[in-house]
Amino acid sequence: RGCSRSCTRSIGRGSKMAKPLPRGCFPTMITPFLEGGAIDYATLDGLIEWYIASGCTGLFAVCQSSEMYHMSNEDRLALAKHVVDKAAKRVPVVASGTFGGPIEEQAAFVKQMAEIVDAVVVLVCQMAEKEIDDAGWVAATKQLLELTGDIPLGLYECPQPYHRLLTAETLKWCAGTGRFLFHKDTCCKTKPIADKIAAVSSIPGSSFSFYNANAATVQFSMAQGGSGFSGICANFYPQLVSWLCANPDHELAGELQTFMAVAENVVMYKYPRSAKVFLGMFEGCGITEVCRLPNPPDLNEEERLKLEALHRMAAQWSQKLGIARLSPGTGAAATEVPNSLA
């Protein structure tokens, strides 16, 4: 089971106020698939090594980027286990474990996932229907906590099947339980980000870590006391995101933040297929463009040229910062940049 049991204990299984997860970048991992739709574990191995070598301090497997809603429970568990085994205790791994239905059934799957990963992520939208208020959401979540013992948990404001955002007050309650180590925030607004970080930071000895998913406000959230980033552009240039999380006060940090904010418009267009196209442009990376999403849109020539341009800009930024730009296909420094117009 890789780092599951020993790492979970060191992070905090059985402890009311557990050891926090590391600060930095937790990429929302994409899942490579073979042409027939099965998980491509060989290519996944290269991606895991790439994330870690690029400076990521943790991994978020089985998330929306992973196409988790288009997987069976068996696939979800197998994917998480493979990531944990390959990471081999070098970084912690979190994975989603609540996919709707009665709380008792969700708790049962949380227990299965907890045997594998360091924290099981609760999808905020799966704890209560859209029309249920915050008090109802808290009541349902309390039930989940009661049914899952001392298992370390996380939170993810997943936008599907509906986008439920937690208030600062509710997030403070979550942090105060001592059960939640990880929070992926998707509000994408500065005031709620600041309010939430302030609320959870007010709890003495809390192990709650706030990871912003919004590329335009990474530097801002770090300045407010956030723990790092967990978002989609870490599937494109994890070395740059990791550097910004570690160096938010550097003289070049603001300029890099500006690049990331604008580049996100290319990153998010037709995602996650865009990420697979981008990764396939690295030498030696055999990732396919196959997605399990129903009818994923293809990228036209102009959209692929924009991804090539993004490659070149990321390469320029890596050189400017003096950090390695690695290929997920070879594990070595990427020596080529795609340019169909050259």
C-alpha positions as CSV (number, residue, x, y, z in Angstrom):
1,R,0.0,0.0,0.0
2,G,2.9,2.3,-0.4
3,C,2.9,5.2,2.0
4,S,-0.7,4.7,3.2
5,R,-0.6,3.2,6.7
6,S,2.8,4.6,7.9
7,C,2.3,8.0,6.4
8,T,-1.2,8.3,7.6
9,R,-0.1,7.7,11.1
10,S,2.7,10.2,10.9
11,I,0.3,12.8,9.4
12,G,-2.2,12.1,12.1
13,R,-4.3,9.0,12.2
14,G,-5.7,8.8,15.7
15,S,-4.6,12.4,16.6
16,K,-7.2,15.1,17.2
17,M,-4.8,17.8,15.9
18,A,-2.7,16.1,13.3
19,K,0.5,17.1,11.7
20,P,-0.2,19.4,8.7
21,L,0.3,18.5,5.1
22,P,3.3,20.2,3.5
23,R,2.9,23.7,2.0
24,G,3.3,24.0,-1.8
25,C,1.7,22.5,-4.9
26,F,-0.7,19.6,-4.9
27,P,-1.5,19.1,-8.7
28,T,-5.0,17.9,-9.5
29,M,-3.7,14.9,-11.4
30,I,-5.0,14.0,-14.9
31,T,-5.5,10.4,-15.7
32,P,-3.8,9.1,-19.0
33,F,-5.9,6.5,-20.8
34,L,-5.1,3.9,-23.5
35,E,-7.0,4.0,-26.8
36,G,-9.5,1.6,-25.4
37,G,-10.2,3.7,-22.4
38,A,-8.3,1.7,-19.7
39,I,-6.0,3.6,-17.4
40,D,-2.5,3.9,-18.9
41,Y,-0.4,3.1,-15.8
42,A,2.9,3.2,-17.7
43,T,2.4,6.9,-18.7
44,L,1.0,7.6,-15.3
45,D,4.3,6.5,-13.7
46,G,6.1,9.1,-15.8
47,L,3.6,11.8,-14.8
48,I,4.1,11.0,-11.1
49,E,7.8,11.2,-11.3
50,W,7.5,14.5,-13.3
51,Y,5.2,16.1,-10.7
52,I,7.6,15.2,-7.8
53,A,10.8,16.1,-9.7
54,S,9.2,19.5,-10.6
55,G,8.8,20.4,-7.0
56,C,5.3,19.3,-6.1
57,T,4.9,18.6,-2.4
58,G,1.8,16.4,-2.6
59,L,-0.5,14.8,-5.1
60,F,-4.3,15.0,-5.5
61,A,-5.4,11.8,-7.2
62,V,-9.0,10.9,-8.0
63,C,-10.3,14.4,-8.6
64,Q,-12.3,16.1,-11.3
65,S,-9.2,16.4,-13.4
66,S,-8.8,12.7,-13.1
67,E,-12.3,12.2,-14.6
68,M,-13.3,10.6,-11.3
69,Y,-17.0,10.7,-12.2
70,H,-16.4,8.5,-15.1
71,M,-14.7,5.8,-13.1
72,S,-16.0,2.8,-11.1
73,N,-15.1,2.5,-7.4
74,E,-12.7,-0.2,-8.4
75,D,-10.9,2.2,-10.8
76,R,-10.9,4.9,-8.2
77,L,-9.2,2.7,-5.6
78,A,-6.8,1.1,-8.1
79,L,-5.8,4.6,-9.4
80,A,-5.2,5.9,-5.9
81,K,-3.2,2.8,-4.9
82,H,-1.0,3.0,-7.9
83,V,-0.2,6.7,-7.2
84,V,0.6,6.0,-3.6
85,D,2.8,3.0,-4.5
86,K,4.7,5.0,-7.1
87,A,5.1,8.1,-4.9
88,A,6.7,5.7,-2.3
89,K,6.3,8.0,0.7
90,R,8.2,10.9,-1.1
91,V,5.1,13.0,-1.0
92,P,1.6,12.6,0.6
93,V,-1.3,11.6,-1.6
94,V,-4.9,12.6,-1.1
95,A,-7.9,11.3,-3.1
96,S,-11.6,11.8,-3.2
97,G,-13.8,9.4,-1.4
98,T,-17.4,10.6,-1.4
99,F,-19.5,10.2,-4.6
100,G,-23.1,10.6,-3.5
101,G,-25.8,8.5,-2.0
102,P,-26.6,7.8,1.6
103,I,-24.0,9.0,4.1
104,E,-23.6,5.5,5.3
105,E,-22.6,4.3,1.9
106,Q,-20.2,7.2,1.4
107,A,-18.6,6.5,4.8
108,A,-18.1,2.9,3.8
109,F,-16.1,4.0,0.7
110,V,-14.2,6.6,2.7
111,K,-13.0,3.7,4.9
112,Q,-11.8,1.8,1.8
113,M,-10.0,4.8,0.4
114,A,-8.4,5.5,3.8
115,E,-6.6,2.2,3.7
116,I,-4.6,3.6,0.7
117,V,-4.1,7.4,0.9
118,D,-3.0,9.9,3.5
119,A,-6.3,11.9,3.6
120,V,-9.6,11.1,2.0
121,V,-11.1,14.1,0.3
122,V,-14.8,14.9,0.9
123,L,-16.5,16.4,-2.1
124,V,-18.4,19.4,-0.6
125,C,-21.3,19.0,-3.1
126,Q,-21.9,15.4,-2.2
127,M,-22.7,16.0,1.5
128,A,-26.1,17.7,0.9
129,E,-28.4,18.6,-1.9
130,K,-28.2,22.1,-3.5
131,E,-31.2,23.5,-1.7
132,I,-30.0,22.4,1.8
133,D,-28.6,25.3,3.9
134,D,-25.2,25.3,5.7
135,A,-26.7,24.0,8.9
136,G,-28.0,20.9,7.0
137,W,-24.6,20.5,5.3
138,V,-22.8,20.6,8.7
139,A,-25.3,18.0,10.1
140,A,-24.6,15.6,7.3
141,T,-20.9,16.1,7.5
142,K,-21.0,15.4,11.3
143,Q,-22.7,12.1,10.5
144,L,-19.9,11.3,8.1
145,L,-17.3,12.1,10.8
146,E,-19.0,9.9,13.3
147,L,-19.1,7.0,10.9
148,T,-15.4,7.3,9.9
149,G,-13.6,7.2,13.2
150,D,-10.4,9.1,13.2
151,I,-9.7,8.9,9.4
152,P,-7.9,12.1,8.2
153,L,-10.0,13.9,5.7
154,G,-9.9,16.7,3.2
155,L,-12.4,19.0,1.5
156,Y,-12.9,19.9,-2.2
157,E,-15.4,22.5,-3.4
158,C,-15.9,20.4,-6.6
159,P,-18.0,22.3,-9.1
160,Q,-19.9,19.2,-10.3
161,P,-22.7,18.1,-10.0
162,Y,-23.3,21.5,-8.5
163,H,-20.9,24.2,-7.1
164,R,-21.2,24.5,-3.4
165,L,-18.9,27.0,-1.7
166,L,-18.3,26.9,2.0
167,T,-18.5,30.1,4.0
168,A,-15.7,31.2,6.3
169,E,-17.8,30.2,9.3
170,T,-18.5,26.7,8.0
171,L,-14.9,26.2,7.0
172,K,-13.8,27.2,10.5
173,W,-16.1,24.6,12.0
174,C,-14.5,22.0,9.7
175,A,-11.0,23.0,10.8
176,G,-12.0,22.9,14.4
177,T,-13.0,19.3,14.2
178,G,-9.4,18.3,13.8
179,R,-10.3,15.8,11.1
180,F,-9.7,17.9,8.0
181,L,-6.1,18.3,6.8
182,F,-6.7,19.5,3.2
183,H,-9.0,22.0,1.6
184,K,-9.1,22.8,-2.1
185,D,-10.8,26.1,-2.4
186,T,-12.6,27.1,-5.7
187,C,-14.3,30.3,-4.8
188,C,-11.9,32.3,-7.1
189,K,-12.5,35.6,-5.2
190,T,-10.1,37.5,-3.1
191,K,-12.3,38.5,-0.2
192,P,-13.7,35.0,0.5
193,I,-10.2,33.6,0.2
194,A,-8.9,36.1,2.7
195,D,-11.9,35.6,5.1
196,K,-11.6,31.8,4.9
197,I,-7.8,31.7,5.6
198,A,-8.3,34.2,8.5
199,A,-11.1,32.0,10.0
200,V,-9.2,28.7,9.9
201,S,-5.9,30.4,11.0
202,S,-7.7,31.6,14.2
203,I,-7.8,28.0,15.6
204,P,-4.8,27.3,17.8
205,G,-2.8,24.3,16.8
206,S,-4.9,23.6,13.7
207,S,-3.5,21.2,11.1
208,F,-6.0,22.5,8.4
209,S,-4.2,23.5,5.2
210,F,-5.8,25.8,2.6
211,Y,-4.9,25.2,-1.1
212,N,-6.1,27.7,-3.6
213,A,-7.3,26.3,-6.9
214,N,-7.4,29.7,-8.6
215,A,-4.3,30.5,-10.7
216,A,-4.9,34.2,-10.8
217,T,-4.7,34.6,-7.0
218,V,-1.9,32.2,-5.9
219,Q,0.4,34.9,-4.7
220,F,-2.4,36.7,-3.0
221,S,-3.6,33.6,-1.1
222,M,0.0,32.8,0.0
223,A,0.3,36.3,1.3
224,Q,-2.9,35.8,3.3
225,G,-1.4,32.7,5.0
226,G,-2.6,30.0,2.6
227,S,-0.8,26.7,2.3
228,G,-0.4,26.5,-1.4
229,F,-2.0,25.7,-4.7
230,S,-4.1,22.7,-6.0
231,G,-5.3,23.4,-9.5
232,I,-5.2,22.5,-13.1
233,C,-2.3,24.5,-14.4
234,A,0.0,22.3,-12.3
235,N,-0.6,19.7,-15.1
236,F,1.1,22.1,-17.5
237,Y,4.0,23.7,-15.7
238,P,4.3,22.3,-12.1
239,Q,7.8,23.7,-11.8
240,L,6.5,27.3,-12.1
241,V,3.6,26.8,-9.7
242,S,5.8,25.1,-7.2
243,W,8.3,27.9,-7.4
244,L,5.6,30.6,-6.9
245,C,4.3,28.8,-3.8
246,A,7.8,28.6,-2.4
247,N,8.8,32.2,-3.4
248,P,5.7,34.4,-3.2
249,D,7.8,37.4,-2.0
250,H,10.5,37.1,-4.7
251,E,11.0,40.1,-7.0
252,L,9.8,38.1,-10.0
253,A,6.8,36.5,-8.2
254,G,4.4,39.2,-9.3
255,E,5.5,39.0,-12.9
256,L,5.1,35.2,-12.9
257,Q,1.7,35.6,-11.2
258,T,0.6,37.8,-14.1
259,F,1.7,35.2,-16.6
260,M,-0.2,32.4,-14.8
261,A,-3.4,34.5,-14.6
262,V,-3.4,35.2,-18.3
263,A,-2.2,31.7,-19.4
264,E,-5.1,30.1,-17.5
265,N,-7.4,31.1,-20.4
266,V,-5.4,28.7,-22.6
267,V,-5.0,26.1,-19.9
268,M,-8.7,25.7,-19.1
269,Y,-10.1,25.7,-22.6
270,K,-11.3,22.2,-23.5
271,Y,-9.6,20.9,-20.4
272,P,-8.6,18.1,-19.5
273,R,-8.0,17.3,-23.2
274,S,-5.9,20.5,-23.5
275,A,-3.6,19.1,-20.8
276,K,-3.2,15.8,-22.6
277,V,-2.4,17.7,-25.9
278,F,0.1,19.9,-24.1
279,L,1.8,17.0,-22.3
280,G,2.0,15.1,-25.6
281,M,4.1,17.9,-27.0
282,F,7.0,16.9,-24.7
283,E,9.6,14.7,-26.3
284,G,9.2,11.0,-25.3
285,C,5.7,11.5,-23.7
286,G,3.3,8.9,-25.2
287,I,0.1,10.2,-23.6
288,T,-3.0,9.9,-25.7
289,E,-5.7,12.5,-26.0
290,V,-8.3,9.9,-24.8
291,C,-10.7,11.1,-22.2
292,R,-13.6,9.3,-20.5
293,L,-15.7,12.4,-20.6
294,P,-18.6,11.9,-23.0
295,N,-17.9,13.5,-26.4
296,P,-14.8,15.5,-25.4
297,P,-14.3,18.3,-27.9
298,D,-11.2,18.2,-30.2
299,L,-8.8,21.0,-30.4
300,N,-8.5,22.8,-33.7
301,E,-5.2,24.1,-35.3
302,E,-5.4,27.5,-33.7
303,E,-6.0,26.0,-30.2
304,R,-3.0,23.7,-30.6
305,L,-0.8,26.6,-31.7
306,K,-1.8,28.4,-28.5
307,L,-0.7,25.4,-26.5
308,E,2.6,25.4,-28.4
309,A,3.0,29.1,-27.5
310,L,2.3,28.3,-23.9
311,H,5.0,25.7,-24.0
312,R,7.5,28.2,-25.2
313,M,6.5,30.8,-22.6
314,A,6.8,28.2,-19.8
315,A,10.2,27.3,-21.1
316,Q,11.2,31.0,-21.1
317,W,10.0,31.4,-17.5
318,S,11.9,28.3,-16.4
319,Q,15.1,29.7,-17.9
320,K,14.4,33.1,-16.3
321,L,14.0,31.5,-12.9
322,G,16.9,29.1,-13.3
323,I,14.7,26.0,-12.7
324,A,14.5,22.8,-14.6
325,R,11.8,22.2,-17.2
326,L,11.5,18.4,-17.3
327,S,9.8,16.0,-19.8
328,P,7.2,13.7,-18.3
329,G,8.2,11.3,-21.0
330,T,11.9,11.0,-20.4
331,G,12.3,12.4,-16.9
332,A,15.3,14.5,-18.2
333,A,15.5,18.1,-19.0
334,A,13.2,19.0,-21.9
335,T,15.5,20.2,-24.7
336,E,12.8,20.9,-27.4
337,V,9.9,23.4,-27.6
338,P,7.1,22.8,-30.0
339,N,6.7,25.3,-32.9
340,S,4.8,24.2,-35.9
341,L,5.2,27.6,-37.5
342,A,9.0,27.6,-37.4
